[in-house]
């Protein structure tokens, strides 16, 4: 047995069988060992509550109470009982099981609004859109006339046309409130993300493609070719013919180059009008003569010509699908009107809501600044009178200088690139002051001394004039000699 195995006993513990008094233990019987009780952990000292700087009251957190549903009548009874009790708000709140902040809030509302203040208030913003009535009517009018237009297209048209600033989300809320429902069209997942490109300036790259449709009344199949500027999406030229030959496409290209200058590059597909597997086509030879680099798209990959392909879709949906042309000349004339609309009036989502002409003629900065100023001025005008101001603005470039003309009240202000402003008057110029009558009569109005009839012998054509002068006393007196009659 080791010393650790020997049971130990406290020194002051008496052994069993030993007298209660002082005595020795019996050596024959070892005393029974009792385990020593474990000492209890020391009690933690309770911290005294801190005293705040303003007084001896401790800082405590209010106990969260579950929200209760209380009717306005019950709130009124509680406020009446609180007033008659004469207790402080905190004591009465503990008594009835409410927060004292709630009681004080009820009392403030009752003192300010009466019994109506005790009714519940809806939380959050008011339902419905906050679009001005004029803008709301314009949204509904555009949607009614053009059911295929989306929210973003309507927003851009209002921004550019009457100068009403409204986001696509606000347009969507207005249409939903009027009963329009979004039409979800199933889409297929594209295998690869399209890679986008855009040239940095106009006339750096043009795109060209062919489109075929049928004139329904004559059942005549025709071919439409277009040339589009890659930077601005501006249609620089188009043509319509029965046969899509290289010579026909060259005529359209030369006409476009004559109006808008030479492009540096021309992007086309590998159709037989543009390219041949062996040798060179007349089109390629003409491009080399004009100094234009020919860029060919990959076979069976229309995404390379995506910009002009998207133009064909817009042309079909907005013009050709419902149009009934009488003949080719009528089709050519009406397509020309649509091209003008596309170039100068239709906002393009690919260029941030501008029209292609803004970018092609280098007026993008002036147009954007003018539109922002018009929208800001229109917002103020709607706030004041409830109706937008009549739209008027002109912006563009003259030579190398950018300028804009806009209306300010009844005045027209011309603003140049450097910020100089000049008032423009459209009144009829004032007539110059009338010149005084000349003292000397004109030759056509001078006195004519020719006699109407021959005076006869012995008479002079000046006799009548001399008599008039003599009668007025303007002739000198002449002395008459004796024997002569005066």
PyMOL commands that set and color helices and strands:
alter all, ss='L'
color gray80, all
select helices_A, chain A and resi 3-5+72-85+89-96+100-118+133-145+151-160+168-177+246-260+282-290+302-320+328-344+349-351+356-360+364-385+443-445+463-471
alter helices_A, ss='H'
color red, helices_A
select strands_A, chain A and resi 205-215+220-229+235-241+265-268+293-296+393-398+401-408+411-416+421-424
alter strands_A, ss='S'
color yellow, strands_A
deselect
rebuild
show_as cartoon
